[in-house]
Amino acid sequence: MDDLFVQNEGDSAVLTCMVSGKPKPDVVWLLNGRALPSTVPTDQYKIRSWDDGTHSIEIPNLTRDLCGVYMVKASNSLGVAHSQATLGITVEGEQVVRGVPANFVKAPPKKITVAEGGRLVLTCDVKGDPKPRGKIPFLKVAVWFHVIRIH
């Protein structure tokens, strides 16, 4: 999906993607990391899908509260794929986006050595809109932890 910036608050916006897979994937739309219910009637957005694999989300009246990072996630028993786009409004030549996923301002070091049985503390600075709160989990998938023994 491509980023989209409409000219005026209240304009309509549509994000579209193609999804395929066997078995047929389940598709979920997210706004700033939060799932958008596709079965709950709402006048804020309409989520649609067609037999040819086209999936879309239509926002008939884009407001700043509905701006942000939209992600479509497709998953089946064989894996997960996703695509994302930023949706915003252009105001006086400036692109306005409300809602930015949490991201590192200062990431933890890429390599850390800890003695066997020692304690590991990872520290980082993050930012986002809304401001990240609480604990931020570190993803352990595909990360190797090596213990270096000193004799």
C-alpha positions as CSV (number, residue, x, y, z in Angstrom):
1,M,0.0,0.0,0.0
2,D,1.1,3.6,-0.6
3,D,0.9,6.4,1.8
4,L,-2.0,8.7,1.2
5,F,-2.5,12.4,2.3
6,V,-5.9,14.0,1.5
7,Q,-6.2,17.7,1.0
8,N,-8.9,18.5,3.6
9,E,-10.2,17.2,6.8
10,G,-13.6,15.6,5.9
11,D,-12.4,14.2,2.5
12,S,-12.8,10.5,1.9
13,A,-9.9,8.1,1.6
14,V,-9.6,4.5,0.5
15,L,-6.7,2.1,1.1
16,T,-6.7,-1.1,-1.1
17,C,-4.5,-4.2,-1.3
18,M,-4.5,-7.7,-2.9
19,V,-4.3,-10.8,-0.7
20,S,-3.9,-14.3,-1.8
21,G,-2.9,-17.6,-0.3
22,K,-3.9,-21.3,0.2
23,P,-5.5,-21.9,2.6
24,K,-7.4,-18.6,2.2
25,P,-5.9,-16.1,4.6
26,D,-7.8,-14.3,7.4
27,V,-7.4,-10.5,6.9
28,V,-7.3,-7.9,9.7
29,W,-7.0,-4.2,9.4
30,L,-5.1,-2.2,12.2
31,L,-4.8,1.5,12.9
32,N,-1.7,2.4,14.9
33,G,-1.3,-1.2,16.0
34,R,-4.9,-1.7,17.2
35,A,-7.3,-4.0,15.3
36,L,-10.3,-2.5,13.7
37,P,-13.4,-4.7,14.0
38,S,-14.7,-5.6,10.6
39,T,-18.0,-6.9,11.9
40,V,-19.1,-3.9,14.0
41,P,-21.2,-1.4,12.0
42,T,-19.6,2.0,12.1
43,D,-19.9,5.2,10.1
44,Q,-16.2,5.9,10.6
45,Y,-15.0,3.3,8.1
46,K,-16.1,0.4,5.9
47,I,-13.9,-2.7,5.5
48,R,-14.6,-4.7,2.4
49,S,-13.3,-7.7,0.6
50,W,-14.0,-9.3,-2.8
51,D,-13.7,-12.8,-4.2
52,D,-10.7,-11.8,-6.4
53,G,-8.6,-11.1,-3.2
54,T,-9.1,-7.3,-3.2
55,H,-9.4,-5.9,0.3
56,S,-10.1,-2.2,1.2
57,I,-10.9,0.1,4.0
58,E,-12.9,3.2,3.1
59,I,-13.0,6.2,5.4
60,P,-15.8,8.5,4.1
61,N,-15.0,11.4,6.4
62,L,-11.3,11.5,7.4
63,T,-10.6,13.3,10.6
64,R,-7.3,13.7,12.5
65,D,-8.4,11.0,14.9
66,L,-8.6,8.5,12.0
67,C,-5.1,9.5,10.6
68,G,-2.2,7.3,11.4
69,V,-0.5,4.1,10.2
70,Y,-2.9,1.6,8.7
71,M,-1.7,-2.0,8.4
72,V,-3.5,-4.9,6.7
73,K,-2.4,-8.3,8.1
74,A,-3.1,-11.6,6.3
75,S,-2.5,-14.9,8.0
76,N,-3.2,-18.6,7.5
77,S,-1.7,-21.8,8.8
78,L,1.4,-21.3,6.7
79,G,2.4,-17.8,7.7
80,V,1.7,-14.1,8.0
81,A,2.1,-11.2,5.6
82,H,1.4,-7.5,6.1
83,S,1.5,-4.2,4.3
84,Q,1.1,-0.7,5.8
85,A,0.6,2.9,4.7
86,T,0.4,6.2,6.5
87,L,-2.9,8.1,6.1
88,G,-3.0,11.8,6.8
89,I,-4.2,15.2,5.9
90,T,-2.2,18.0,4.2
91,V,-2.8,21.3,6.0
92,E,-1.1,24.4,4.6
93,G,1.4,22.3,2.8
94,E,2.3,20.3,5.9
95,Q,1.5,16.6,6.2
96,V,-0.4,16.0,9.4
97,V,-0.5,12.5,10.9
98,R,-2.0,11.7,14.3
99,G,-0.8,8.5,15.7
100,V,2.7,7.2,15.2
101,P,3.5,3.6,16.3
102,A,6.0,3.3,19.2
103,N,9.6,3.4,17.8
104,F,13.1,3.7,19.2
105,V,14.6,7.1,19.7
106,K,17.6,5.4,21.2
107,A,17.8,1.6,20.6
108,P,19.5,-0.8,23.0
109,P,23.1,-1.8,21.9
110,K,23.3,-4.4,19.2
111,K,25.8,-6.5,21.1
112,I,25.9,-7.1,24.8
113,T,28.0,-9.5,26.8
114,V,26.7,-10.8,30.1
115,A,28.5,-13.3,32.4
116,E,26.8,-16.7,32.8
117,G,24.2,-16.3,35.6
118,G,24.5,-12.5,35.3
119,R,21.6,-10.1,35.0
120,L,20.8,-8.5,31.7
121,V,19.0,-5.1,31.6
122,L,18.0,-3.6,28.3
123,T,17.4,0.1,28.3
124,C,16.0,2.2,25.4
125,D,14.1,5.4,24.7
126,V,10.9,5.2,22.7
127,K,8.4,7.7,21.3
128,G,5.0,7.5,19.7
129,D,1.6,9.1,19.5
130,P,-0.2,8.4,21.7
131,K,2.8,8.3,24.1
132,P,3.8,4.7,24.9
133,R,2.9,3.6,28.4
134,G,3.8,0.7,30.6
135,K,6.2,-2.0,29.7
136,I,7.5,-2.4,26.2
137,P,8.2,-6.0,25.3
138,F,11.4,-7.1,23.4
139,L,10.8,-9.5,20.6
140,K,12.8,-12.7,21.1
141,V,12.0,-14.3,17.8
142,A,15.2,-14.9,15.7
143,V,17.4,-13.4,18.3
144,W,20.4,-15.4,19.5
145,F,21.7,-15.0,23.0
146,H,25.2,-16.2,23.4
147,V,26.9,-16.7,26.8
148,I,30.6,-16.1,26.7
149,R,32.5,-18.0,29.4
150,I,35.5,-16.4,30.9
151,H,38.1,-18.8,32.3
